[in-house]
Amino acid sequence: MDELAPSTGLSNIPEYTVSEISGAVKKTLEGAFGRVRVRGEITELKRYPSGHIYFSLKDEGGKLAGVIWKTQVPRIGLAPENGVEVIAQGKVTAYGDRSAYQLVVERLEYAGVGALLARIEMLRTRLAAEGLFDAARKRALPMLPRVIGVVTSERGAVIQDIRTTIARRFPRAILLWPVPVQGDGAAARIAEAIAGFSELAPGGQIPRPDVLIVARGGGSLEDLMAFNEEIVLRAVAACTIPLISAVGHETDTTLIDYVSDRRAPTPTAAAEMAIPARVELLADLQHTEARLTGAIGRLAQEGRLRLQRAERGLPDLATILGGARQRLDDRGERLARALPEMVRHTARDLAGLGQRLTLALPGLVAARRSALIAADRHMPVPAALTAPRASRLALAVAALRSGLRHTVATRGAGAARVTHRFSDAPVRAGLREARVRLDGLAARLASVSQDAVLARGYAMVFTPTGTPVTSAASVAPGASLKLRFADGEVRATAARGDARQGALPL
């Protein structure tokens, strides 16, 4: 304050301008504190369109305003969030326009492991509420990928372990996208690599990986914080390629493990998870082949046994055919003998009938003549009327005798021809075919017979006198009816009904 020039006045108390006081306070603050590290919890965080970030640091006893200029935001070290305890490094200065002092922050660090865990837990809770960790989002890994993409540092043992493991198990193409795995900008580079792999087009100049591995070796919680950043987690969630996370050692857990499709405890385990072992595949194929061969053999044996049992149950077809042929020959021979014999019997019967008619005709003629004579006795008839009738009767008797003799002779010749025709094999075949057709016609006739129709559930209606009833209109109410079914008859009485409905209720 000594360098402030007092203004002239009557009072002994020095007089200063506002700017002089503000400048002096600012110079005193900056000179007394210089660069400081302040620990506190971030609150009242605001991001302005200009790119500057304003916030406050508070603890149990006070609150300090802070600002991060937009030129310093990319190099700040972490993304500030409300509720996170940090250590802010910067300069204490005054802002004269508001008579306030503030901390111009140059770098932010998490205030110990507790602050890191609290921040991780807050982010995990928020992303879980959005569904980024749901099991339904997990995708299955391909059985045998052609290209494996790896996001890790190009230096170190991680990429070597992955290469060695894949070469030993099943050599595949490896596409490396080198990124820093810790430090400033690591999270953005990792997210950019994941998004870049996801945007590769299938069949392009750069092959699109079938599976991704995001890996790094072990380290402290601060070293692994890049894999807990929101930008990385959202890039993994948006990735269209199945992704395996292999960050840290087996006991290390980062938020990327929750978002990825599979989590591997180590980079080597991730390589083993991404690609199967060729030896194991061959052994599995051989085992499957053996099982299939055995199953097919068992099926064939079971089928063979079923065929043998069916064969024993079937009759001897050769014996059946032999017996059928023998019966056919026997029937043919009997038919050849029976037809001529039947013709001879028929001819003999016709001859006897002719003889009987020949012997009976004179008696019939005489009886007719006697009847005519007796009639003449009671009713005299002129000779001119009876003579023509007698002549016609005599001519008819002669013609009848001649016709009988001709018929007998014709039937005898026909029988001989029939006997000759039926002695041939084609005739026997024709008879068999005719018998088959006759049996078919008989079956068709039986299917439409009255009894067959009744057996299907129909009934015939008769009057008590046995007259069929064919019309509902012809039945008077109260009329007695008989219903004939396939197995018998029942009596019924007709009730009132409408003949136009096609039926009368009984």
Protein Blocks (a to p, Z undefined) as FASTA:
>chain_A
ZZpccdddfbfbdcddfklmmmmmmmmmmmmnmpaddddddehiacdfkopacdddddfk
bccdddddfklmmmnopacdehiacdddddddddfknopacdddfbdcdebjklmmmmmm
mmmmmmmmnopmpfklpccddfbdfbdcddddfedjklmmmmmmmmmmogcddddddddf
edehklmmmmmmmmmmmmpcghiabdcdfbdcdddddddfklmmmmmcfklmmmmmmpcb
dcdddehjfklccfklmmmmbdcfbfklmmmmmpccfklmmmmmmmmmmmmmmmmmmmmm
mmmmmmmmmmmmpccfklmmmmmmmmmmmmmmmmmmmmmmmmmmmmmmmmmmmmmmmmmm
mmmmmmmmmmmmmmmmmmccdfklmmmmmmmmmmmmmmmmmmmmmmmmmmmmmmmmmmmm
mmpmklmmmmmmmmmmmmmmmmmmmmmmmklmmmnopacdddfkopacfbfklpcghiac
ddddfkbccddddddddfknopacZZ
